[in-house]
Amino acid sequence: MIKSTRLIALICLTASSALLAQQQERDPLRTPGVQAGNDPKRNAFILENCADPAAVMSNITERPPRPPEESVPYEIHGIDNVVADGARWRSLWIETGNNADSPIGVAEGVIVAQNDKSQVLLIRVDGRVELLATDTYTGGALAMTPDGSLYVGERALNRGVWQLEPRQLFANTMNGEALECLTTSVLNDMIADSKGGIYMTMGGQYYISPEGEVSGPYGVNQGNGIALSEDGQTLYVTGRLPGMEPPANLRLPAGAPEPSRGLISYDVQADGSLTNERQFAWAGGDGMDIDAEGRIFVTGDGGIWVISPQGEILGFIQSPRRLISVAFGGHDKQTLFGIAIRDVEILMMDVLTPGMKRVWE
């Protein structure tokens, strides 16, 4: 079971009216379910609060609704100690909506943030759903610290990171200026370190110290998915450095497509800052997780790339739908959860090596 007393309490609250006490106070400035970049009030906020408003003004354009993605045939080629030849995905949960994102695998199943509904859900391995939090103001990124506290990155106007239980602000400024003033990019993904700090991607790589102080951006990469090595010494972020292209003789395993992006790594310093930005691997795209042997499972190009701790492409796990993130969970951490984009579906499959033990486990 989940080893966090705080998270256990959060789950128990869903069965009672006590959950209402943990709802976030209503903020008329912010619109739940709307990302900051699409909020018509954002430019007025920027003009009033930012030192250099011209750099981060929004240009809101209407986007036509995109049709749902249909499932496609797939074939899984075995990868040694990773996945069996011919393995199959199973559907765990389906719901319409923008997305379920930033999954955290736990013994009970997988925790996800619902951006458009401003909710945090626990999807159990038997398909049952428990509401862990509401009113997260477009919360779309999650992180769990060593004490089991759950944090949500809120993407609504005046973005910030909030602790869910008890509900309180963790960070929404850097050097006295609102995080909203830093970028037009969305607060995308988060991962906690062993000290209680949190790394986040937001048009760059940022670090929030355990005291809530934000620093960054580190490097030039504008990545998306993010993961931390088991020893906490290396941070991985999806992306390709400017001007970098895969070698002409890049070896691809059976069934793998041509990779479109990659992985970048950083050395983590004692104060949480990042140095030595470098191209680590030539495959990757979005969310990721790491198994107990240090292999990185990163979504992209219609499936999941499996990358060795040295950056070698070991294999590609096809999926019936395009995935935006993955997480290891279940009682033995040998269930791999995949989050499909749009008209949300969570898929699951058995793997041969469990996921890496997290700082809160």
RABELUR-V619725 format. One record per residue. N is the residue number from 1. OMEGA is omega in degrees with one decimal (NA if undefined). D_FIRST is the distance of its C-alpha to the first C-alpha in whole Angstrom. Layout:
((N/OMEGA/D_FIRST) (N/OMEGA/D_FIRST))
This chain:
((1/178.1/0) (2/-175.1/4) (3/-177.7/6) (4/175.8/9) (5/179.1/11) (6/-178.9/13) (7/174.9/11) (8/178.3/9) (9/179.6/13) (10/178.2/14) (11/179.6/12) (12/-179.1/13) (13/-178.1/17) (14/-179.4/17) (15/-176.9/18) (16/178.3/21) (17/178.8/24) (18/178.0/22) (19/-177.9/21) (20/-179.7/25) (21/-178.4/25) (22/176.3/23) (23/179.3/25) (24/178.9/27) (25/-178.8/31) (26/178.5/33) (27/-176.0/35) (28/178.4/38) (29/-169.4/39) (30/-178.2/36) (31/179.6/35) (32/177.6/32) (33/-180.0/31) (34/176.5/34) (35/-173.3/34) (36/-176.8/36) (37/178.7/38) (38/-177.4/39) (39/-179.5/40) (40/178.6/43) (41/-171.8/43) (42/-175.7/42) (43/175.8/45) (44/177.4/46) (45/-179.2/43) (46/-179.2/44) (47/-176.4/48) (48/-167.7/47) (49/-170.7/45) (50/-178.8/45) (51/-179.8/47) (52/-172.9/48) (53/-175.6/47) (54/-175.5/49) (55/-172.3/47) (56/177.2/44) (57/-179.4/45) (58/171.9/44) (59/-172.2/46) (60/175.9/44) (61/178.6/45) (62/176.8/44) (63/177.6/42) (64/178.8/43) (65/180.0/40) (66/-179.0/38) (67/177.0/38) (68/178.5/35) (69/179.5/34) (70/174.5/35) (71/-179.4/33) (72/175.8/35) (73/179.5/35) (74/177.5/33) (75/-178.8/33) (76/175.1/30) (77/-177.7/32) (78/175.2/30) (79/-175.0/29) (80/177.0/29) (81/-179.7/25) (82/-177.1/24) (83/-178.4/25) (84/175.4/27) (85/179.4/30) (86/177.9/30) (87/-177.4/26) (88/172.4/26) (89/173.4/24) (90/179.4/22) (91/-179.5/22) (92/-170.9/19) (93/179.0/20) (94/174.9/24) (95/176.4/25) (96/178.3/29) (97/-177.3/29) (98/178.7/29) (99/161.4/26) (100/-169.0/22) (101/173.3/22) (102/-175.2/20) (103/171.7/17) (104/179.4/14) (105/177.5/11) (106/-177.8/8) (107/-177.8/5) (108/-176.8/6) (109/-177.7/10) (110/176.4/12) (111/179.6/13) (112/172.6/17) (113/175.9/20) (114/-176.4/23) (115/-171.1/26) (116/-180.0/29) (117/179.0/27) (118/-178.6/26) (119/170.0/22) (120/-174.7/18) (121/165.4/16) (122/175.4/13) (123/-178.2/14) (124/-175.8/11) (125/176.6/12) (126/177.2/14) (127/177.6/16) (128/-176.0/15) (129/176.0/16) (130/178.8/15) (131/-178.4/17) (132/-177.8/16) (133/175.5/19) (134/175.1/23) (135/-179.8/26) (136/177.8/25) (137/177.1/29) (138/177.5/28) (139/-177.2/25) (140/178.8/24) (141/-177.6/23) (142/171.4/19) (143/177.2/18) (144/-177.1/15) (145/-173.9/17) (146/179.3/16) (147/178.9/15) (148/178.0/12) (149/-179.2/15) (150/-179.5/16) (151/179.8/19) (152/173.6/22) (153/-175.9/25) (154/-173.7/27) (155/177.6/30) (156/178.7/32) (157/-171.9/36) (158/-176.9/35) (159/177.8/32) (160/178.3/30) (161/-177.0/26) (162/168.9/24) (163/-175.1/21) (164/-176.0/20) (165/-3.9/19) (166/-177.5/21) (167/179.3/23) (168/-179.7/26) (169/175.7/28) (170/179.7/27) (171/169.6/30) (172/176.8/32) (173/170.0/35) (174/-177.4/37) (175/175.5/40) (176/-179.4/40) (177/-177.4/40) (178/174.7/38) (179/178.9/36) (180/-177.6/37) (181/-173.3/40) (182/-169.6/39) (183/169.9/39) (184/-178.9/39) (185/-178.7/36) (186/169.2/33) (187/-161.2/30) (188/-172.5/28) (189/-176.4/25) (190/172.4/23) (191/-179.4/21) (192/174.1/20) (193/-174.8/21) (194/-179.0/20) (195/-175.3/23) (196/173.0/21) (197/-176.7/24) (198/169.9/24) (199/177.3/26) (200/172.8/27) (201/-175.9/30) (202/-172.3/32) (203/-176.7/35) (204/-177.9/35) (205/-178.4/32) (206/176.9/31) (207/173.2/30) (208/-179.4/28) (209/177.1/28) (210/178.7/26) (211/177.9/29) (212/178.2/29) (213/-177.0/32) (214/175.5/33) (215/-179.4/35) (216/-2.6/36) (217/179.9/36) (218/179.6/36) (219/-178.8/38) (220/-178.4/40) (221/173.9/37) (222/-169.4/36) (223/-173.8/33) (224/178.9/30) (225/-173.3/26) (226/178.3/25) (227/-177.9/23) (228/179.3/23) (229/-175.8/23) (230/179.7/21) (231/177.5/24) (232/-175.2/24) (233/-177.4/28) (234/174.7/28) (235/177.4/28) (236/177.7/28) (237/178.8/29) (238/176.6/31) (239/171.5/35) (240/178.9/38) (241/-178.8/40) (242/177.5/44) (243/-177.7/46) (244/177.2/44) (245/179.0/44) (246/176.2/42) (247/-178.1/45) (248/-177.8/47) (249/179.3/46) (250/-178.7/42) (251/179.5/41) (252/179.9/38) (253/-179.0/36) (254/176.0/37) (255/-176.2/36) (256/174.3/36) (257/173.0/38) (258/-177.3/40) (259/-176.5/37) (260/-179.0/38) (261/-177.8/36) (262/177.8/34) (263/176.2/32) (264/179.6/33) (265/-178.3/32) (266/170.7/33) (267/-179.8/33) (268/179.3/31) (269/-175.7/33) (270/-179.3/32) (271/179.7/32) (272/179.1/30) (273/-175.0/33) (274/177.7/34) (275/173.3/37) (276/175.1/38) (277/-175.5/37) (278/175.0/38) (279/-174.7/37) (280/-178.0/35) (281/-175.2/34) (282/177.4/36) (283/-179.6/34) (284/-179.3/31) (285/-173.1/31) (286/-173.5/28) (287/-176.1/24) (288/172.4/23) (289/-173.8/20) (290/178.3/20) (291/-173.6/19) (292/177.3/19) (293/178.0/23) (294/177.5/23) (295/-178.1/24) (296/176.2/24) (297/-174.1/24) (298/-178.0/26) (299/177.5/27) (300/172.7/31) (301/174.4/34) (302/178.6/32) (303/-178.1/29) (304/172.3/27) (305/174.9/29) (306/-173.1/27) (307/179.0/29) (308/176.6/29) (309/178.5/29) (310/177.6/33) (311/179.7/33) (312/175.4/34) (313/-177.3/33) (314/-176.6/32) (315/-179.6/31) (316/179.4/31) (317/178.1/28) (318/178.3/30) (319/-178.0/28) (320/177.6/30) (321/179.1/30) (322/-175.9/30) (323/177.8/27) (324/177.8/26) (325/-179.8/23) (326/175.8/20) (327/173.0/16) (328/178.0/14) (329/-173.8/11) (330/-171.9/9) (331/179.4/7) (332/-179.0/10) (333/177.4/11) (334/170.6/14) (335/177.5/15) (336/178.0/17) (337/176.3/17) (338/-177.9/21) (339/-179.7/22) (340/-177.2/26) (341/174.3/28) (342/-171.9/30) (343/-161.1/29) (344/170.6/26) (345/173.0/24) (346/178.8/21) (347/178.6/21) (348/175.9/19) (349/178.6/20) (350/176.2/19) (351/-171.7/20) (352/178.4/21) (353/-177.9/19) (354/175.6/16) (355/179.2/15) (356/176.4/16) (357/-177.1/14) (358/-176.7/14) (359/-177.0/15) (360/-177.0/12) (361/NA/10))
